[in-house]
Amino acid sequence: MKKGNRARLWISFVLIAGMALFAAGLIGRWYLFERPLPFKSDRVEFRVPPGSSVRSIAQAAQAAGIELNADAMVAAARLAGSTQSLRAGRYSVERGITLSGLLAKLQAGDVVRERLTVVEGIAFREMRALLSAQTELRQESARMSAEELLKTVGAGETHPEGLFAPETYVYDPGTSDLDIYRQAYRAQMKLLQDTWAGRQPDLPYTSPYEALIMASIIEKETGQASERAMIAGVFVNRLRLGMLLQTDPSVIYGMGAAFDGNLRKRDLLADGPYNSYTRAGLPPTPIALPGRASIEAALRPANTSALYFVSRGDGTSHFSATLAEHNRAVDAYQRCCRR
């Protein structure tokens, strides 16, 4: 074979080999980056704690049901230059995603937003415990007193009870717990002011705060949502007449940790600022976090002559305009006395 022909053959071989290597590289890159990852279900969720390595993220994805190779994910992250930029949070991933798509999702921090529900009628201390248990919140209020927390969120009040709206809050992982408190405080104050502006005339409250106190009592006394306005009407009637409110939840709130689940006659006789059996008028502060419906009921109570109500034992109440009728209802539905 002539020298020129051998050179041409060698060049052709080199070119073919180069093309084969290039094609192999493309196939390898596709397999590593662009092949849809096998899933055990159509959608999986997994959590990435702050400070997680690529390998630990891969292991979390594997445990959730994505069949991927941890070594391959580490190599892919290195090739993509994203080993130090994958973000923490809770991720929802659907079947069909590729490794490059997964890495892009992790790098962008495309997380599922967290949800936190503050239930109507809980006490502020329960709200604090709830927020402190949220691992995705940045805990900045943990060492604050209630007074310091109120000042930080812009509240002018000195007692936190009732000031925060019981709602569902959606937030990004890493959000400060103070942002939730601030949002809840502003929401409750706006609701209270808006409802106060549309209140019924001649209500026995001197301020929106007193209406909030009443709303918290309604919240704790209501067993059936449709009865809120009637319960509000009873307590408003009692305030107008100067009668004692005689509401057990206020007494229980005043007892604090001393309450063992059983309210006794001696508890009702023990005087204190929250004992509505010994002191006339409203207690000094709210006794729970009232929701919208209870605030609206406090400011738009039912027009009723009822002064009493007693539980029927099925979640509903019997309302009475006279003590005699009330006593008959107590005999019919309670049939027991406090010790």
C-alpha positions as CSV (number, residue, x, y, z in Angstrom):
1,M,0.0,0.0,0.0
2,K,1.3,3.4,-0.9
3,K,2.3,5.8,1.8
4,G,-0.4,8.3,0.9
5,N,-3.2,5.7,1.0
6,R,-2.0,4.5,4.5
7,A,-2.1,8.1,5.7
8,R,-5.6,8.6,4.4
9,L,-6.7,5.3,6.0
10,W,-5.2,6.4,9.3
11,I,-7.0,9.8,9.2
12,S,-10.3,8.0,8.4
13,F,-9.7,5.7,11.3
14,V,-9.0,8.5,13.6
15,L,-12.0,10.4,12.4
16,I,-14.3,7.4,12.8
17,A,-12.9,6.6,16.2
18,G,-13.4,10.2,17.3
19,M,-16.9,10.2,16.0
20,A,-17.6,7.0,17.9
21,L,-16.2,8.4,21.1
22,F,-18.2,11.6,20.6
23,A,-21.3,9.5,20.0
24,A,-20.5,7.4,23.1
25,G,-20.1,10.6,25.1
26,L,-23.4,11.9,23.9
27,I,-25.1,8.6,24.8
28,G,-23.4,8.6,28.1
29,R,-24.4,12.1,28.8
30,W,-27.9,11.4,27.8
31,Y,-28.0,8.3,30.0
32,L,-26.6,10.2,32.9
33,F,-28.4,13.5,32.6
34,E,-31.4,13.2,30.3
35,R,-32.8,9.7,30.8
36,P,-36.1,9.8,32.6
37,L,-35.5,8.4,36.1
38,P,-37.4,5.3,37.1
39,F,-40.1,6.0,39.8
40,K,-41.9,3.6,42.1
41,S,-45.0,5.8,41.9
42,D,-46.2,8.7,39.7
43,R,-45.1,11.3,42.2
44,V,-42.8,11.3,45.2
45,E,-41.9,13.8,47.9
46,F,-38.7,14.0,49.9
47,R,-37.1,16.5,52.2
48,V,-33.7,18.0,52.0
49,P,-32.4,19.2,55.4
50,P,-30.2,22.4,55.5
51,G,-26.5,21.5,54.8
52,S,-27.2,18.3,53.0
53,S,-24.6,16.8,50.7
54,V,-25.4,15.7,47.2
55,R,-25.0,12.1,48.3
56,S,-27.4,12.5,51.2
57,I,-29.9,14.2,48.9
58,A,-29.6,11.3,46.5
59,Q,-30.2,8.9,49.3
60,A,-33.3,10.8,50.4
61,A,-34.6,10.7,46.8
62,Q,-33.9,6.9,46.7
63,A,-35.7,6.3,50.0
64,A,-38.7,8.3,48.6
65,G,-39.0,6.0,45.5
66,I,-36.7,7.5,42.8
67,E,-34.4,4.8,41.4
68,L,-31.1,6.7,40.9
69,N,-27.5,6.0,41.5
70,A,-26.0,8.2,44.2
71,D,-22.5,8.1,42.6
72,A,-24.1,9.2,39.3
73,M,-25.9,12.0,40.9
74,V,-22.7,13.2,42.6
75,A,-20.8,13.0,39.3
76,A,-23.6,14.8,37.5
77,A,-23.7,17.6,40.1
78,R,-20.0,18.1,39.8
79,L,-20.2,18.3,36.0
80,A,-23.1,20.8,36.3
81,G,-21.1,22.8,39.0
82,S,-24.0,22.6,41.4
83,T,-22.7,20.6,44.3
84,Q,-22.7,23.7,46.6
85,S,-25.9,25.3,45.4
86,L,-28.6,22.7,46.1
87,R,-31.2,24.1,48.4
88,A,-33.0,22.7,51.4
89,G,-36.8,22.2,51.6
90,R,-39.5,19.7,50.7
91,Y,-39.7,18.7,47.1
92,S,-42.4,17.1,45.1
93,V,-41.2,15.3,41.9
94,E,-43.2,13.6,39.2
95,R,-42.5,10.6,37.0
96,G,-40.6,11.6,33.8
97,I,-38.1,14.0,35.4
98,T,-34.4,13.5,34.4
99,L,-31.4,13.8,36.6
100,S,-30.6,17.2,35.1
101,G,-34.2,18.3,35.7
102,L,-33.9,17.1,39.3
103,L,-30.6,19.0,39.8
104,A,-32.1,22.1,38.3
105,K,-35.2,21.8,40.6
106,L,-32.9,21.4,43.6
107,Q,-30.7,24.3,42.5
108,A,-33.6,26.6,41.9
109,G,-35.1,25.7,45.3
110,D,-38.4,24.8,43.6
111,V,-39.8,23.5,46.9
112,V,-43.3,22.7,48.1
113,R,-44.5,25.6,50.3
114,E,-45.1,24.6,53.9
115,R,-48.6,24.9,55.5
116,L,-49.3,25.6,59.1
117,T,-52.8,25.7,60.6
118,V,-53.5,27.6,63.8
119,V,-56.9,26.2,65.0
120,E,-59.6,28.5,66.3
121,G,-60.0,28.5,70.1
122,I,-56.5,27.4,71.1
123,A,-54.5,29.5,73.6
124,F,-51.5,31.6,72.6
125,R,-49.2,29.3,74.5
126,E,-50.5,26.4,72.3
127,M,-49.8,28.6,69.2
128,R,-46.2,29.1,70.4
129,A,-45.7,25.4,70.9
130,L,-47.1,24.7,67.4
131,L,-44.8,27.2,65.7
132,S,-41.8,26.0,67.7
133,A,-42.4,22.5,66.4
134,Q,-42.2,23.5,62.8
135,T,-38.7,22.3,61.6
136,E,-38.9,24.4,58.4
137,L,-39.4,27.7,60.3
138,R,-36.4,29.7,61.4
139,Q,-36.9,29.9,65.1
140,E,-36.1,33.5,66.1
141,S,-38.6,34.0,68.9
142,A,-37.6,31.0,71.0
143,R,-35.9,33.0,73.7
144,M,-38.3,35.9,73.6
145,S,-40.9,36.6,76.3
146,A,-44.4,37.2,75.2
147,E,-43.9,40.9,75.8
148,E,-40.8,41.0,73.7
149,L,-42.5,39.0,70.9
150,L,-45.4,41.5,70.9
151,K,-43.0,44.5,70.6
152,T,-41.1,42.8,67.8
153,V,-44.2,42.2,65.7
154,G,-45.4,45.8,66.2
155,A,-48.2,45.1,68.7
156,G,-49.0,47.8,71.2
157,E,-50.8,45.4,73.6
158,T,-49.0,43.8,76.6
159,H,-50.9,40.5,76.7
160,P,-50.7,38.2,73.6
161,E,-53.9,36.2,74.1
162,G,-56.5,36.6,71.3
163,L,-54.3,38.9,69.2
164,F,-53.3,36.4,66.5
165,A,-55.6,35.1,63.7
166,P,-56.2,31.4,63.7
167,E,-55.8,30.6,60.1
168,T,-53.7,28.5,57.7
169,Y,-50.4,30.1,56.8
170,V,-48.3,29.1,53.8
171,Y,-44.6,29.8,53.9
172,D,-41.3,29.0,52.3
173,P,-38.8,26.8,54.2
174,G,-36.4,29.0,56.1
175,T,-39.0,31.7,56.9
176,S,-38.7,33.3,60.3
177,D,-41.3,32.3,62.8
178,L,-41.6,36.0,63.6
179,D,-43.0,36.5,60.0
180,I,-45.8,34.2,60.8
181,Y,-46.5,36.0,64.1
182,R,-46.4,39.3,62.4
183,Q,-48.8,38.2,59.6
184,A,-51.2,36.6,62.2
185,Y,-51.2,39.7,64.3
186,R,-51.9,42.1,61.4
187,A,-54.6,39.8,60.0
188,Q,-56.4,39.7,63.4
189,M,-56.2,43.4,64.0
190,K,-57.5,44.2,60.5
191,L,-60.4,41.8,60.9
192,L,-61.2,43.3,64.3
193,Q,-61.1,46.9,63.0
194,D,-63.1,46.1,59.9
195,T,-65.8,44.2,61.9
196,W,-65.9,46.9,64.6
197,A,-66.6,49.5,61.9
198,G,-69.7,47.5,60.9
199,R,-70.9,46.6,64.4
200,Q,-74.4,46.7,65.6
201,P,-75.2,50.0,67.5
202,D,-75.4,50.1,71.3
203,L,-73.3,47.1,72.1
204,P,-71.9,47.0,75.7
205,Y,-68.2,47.3,74.6
206,T,-66.1,50.4,75.0
207,S,-63.4,49.3,72.5
208,P,-62.6,46.7,69.8
209,Y,-60.4,44.9,72.4
210,E,-63.4,44.3,74.6
211,A,-65.2,42.9,71.6
212,L,-62.2,40.6,71.1
213,I,-62.5,39.4,74.7
214,M,-66.1,38.6,74.1
215,A,-65.3,36.8,70.8
216,S,-62.8,34.6,72.6
217,I,-65.5,33.6,75.1
218,I,-67.9,32.8,72.3
219,E,-65.2,30.7,70.6
220,K,-64.8,28.6,73.7
221,E,-68.5,28.3,74.5
222,T,-69.7,27.3,71.0
223,G,-70.3,23.7,70.3
224,Q,-72.3,24.3,67.1
225,A,-71.2,26.9,64.6
226,S,-74.7,28.0,63.9
227,E,-75.2,29.0,67.5
228,R,-72.5,31.6,67.8
229,A,-74.8,34.5,67.3
230,M,-77.2,33.2,69.9
231,I,-74.5,32.6,72.4
232,A,-73.2,36.1,71.7
233,G,-76.7,37.4,72.3
234,V,-76.9,35.7,75.7
235,F,-73.7,37.2,76.9
236,V,-74.5,40.7,75.5
237,N,-77.9,40.6,77.3
238,R,-76.1,39.7,80.5
239,L,-73.6,42.5,80.2
240,R,-76.4,45.0,79.5
241,L,-78.2,43.9,82.7
242,G,-75.1,43.8,84.8
243,M,-75.4,40.0,85.3
244,L,-72.5,37.8,85.9
245,L,-71.3,36.1,82.7
246,Q,-70.8,32.8,84.5
247,T,-68.7,31.2,81.7
248,D,-66.7,28.2,82.7
249,P,-64.0,28.7,80.0
250,S,-62.9,32.0,81.6
251,V,-62.6,30.3,85.0
252,I,-60.5,27.5,83.4
253,Y,-58.3,29.9,81.7
254,G,-57.6,31.8,84.9
255,M,-56.7,28.5,86.6
256,G,-53.9,27.8,84.1
257,A,-51.9,24.7,84.9
258,A,-53.9,24.1,88.0
259,F,-56.9,22.9,86.0
260,D,-56.9,19.1,85.9
261,G,-59.8,18.7,83.5
262,N,-62.5,18.8,86.2
263,L,-64.1,22.1,87.2
264,R,-65.4,21.9,90.7
265,K,-67.7,24.1,92.8
266,R,-64.8,25.3,94.9
267,D,-63.1,26.5,91.6
268,L,-66.2,28.6,90.8
269,L,-66.0,30.2,94.3
270,A,-62.3,31.0,94.2
271,D,-62.2,34.7,93.3
272,G,-59.8,35.8,90.6
273,P,-59.6,38.2,87.6
274,Y,-60.9,35.5,85.2
275,N,-63.6,34.1,87.5
276,S,-66.8,35.2,85.8
277,Y,-68.9,33.7,88.7
278,T,-67.4,36.1,91.2
279,R,-66.7,39.2,89.1
280,A,-69.0,41.1,86.9
281,G,-68.2,42.2,83.3
282,L,-65.6,40.8,80.9
283,P,-62.4,39.2,82.0
284,P,-59.3,41.4,81.6
285,T,-58.0,39.7,78.4
286,P,-59.2,37.3,75.8
287,I,-59.1,33.7,76.8
288,A,-58.3,32.1,73.4
289,L,-57.6,32.9,69.8
290,P,-61.0,33.7,68.3
291,G,-61.7,33.2,64.6
292,R,-63.6,35.3,62.2
293,A,-67.0,33.8,62.9
294,S,-66.7,34.5,66.6
295,I,-65.6,38.0,66.1
296,E,-68.5,38.7,63.8
297,A,-70.9,37.1,66.3
298,A,-69.5,39.3,69.1
299,L,-70.2,42.4,67.0
300,R,-73.4,41.3,65.4
301,P,-75.1,39.1,68.1
302,A,-78.6,37.6,67.6
303,N,-81.6,39.6,68.8
304,T,-82.8,37.3,71.5
305,S,-84.3,37.5,75.0
306,A,-82.3,34.5,76.2
307,L,-80.2,34.9,79.3
308,Y,-79.1,31.3,79.8
309,F,-78.0,28.3,77.7
310,V,-77.1,24.7,78.6
311,S,-75.5,21.9,76.5
312,R,-77.9,19.2,75.3
313,G,-74.9,16.8,75.2
314,D,-75.0,16.5,71.4
315,G,-73.1,19.7,70.6
316,T,-76.1,21.9,70.6
317,S,-77.5,24.1,73.3
318,H,-80.9,24.9,74.8
319,F,-81.5,28.6,75.3
320,S,-83.8,30.0,78.0
321,A,-85.1,33.5,78.8
322,T,-85.9,32.7,82.5
323,L,-84.1,31.0,85.3
324,A,-87.0,28.6,85.9
325,E,-86.9,27.4,82.3
326,H,-83.1,27.2,82.5
327,N,-83.2,25.0,85.6
328,R,-85.7,22.7,83.9
329,A,-83.3,22.4,80.9
330,V,-80.4,21.7,83.3
331,D,-82.4,18.9,84.9
332,A,-83.3,17.5,81.5
333,Y,-79.9,17.6,79.9
334,Q,-77.3,17.6,82.6
335,R,-78.9,15.6,85.5
336,C,-75.8,16.1,87.6
337,C,-74.2,18.7,89.8
338,R,-70.7,20.0,90.2
339,R,-69.1,18.6,93.3
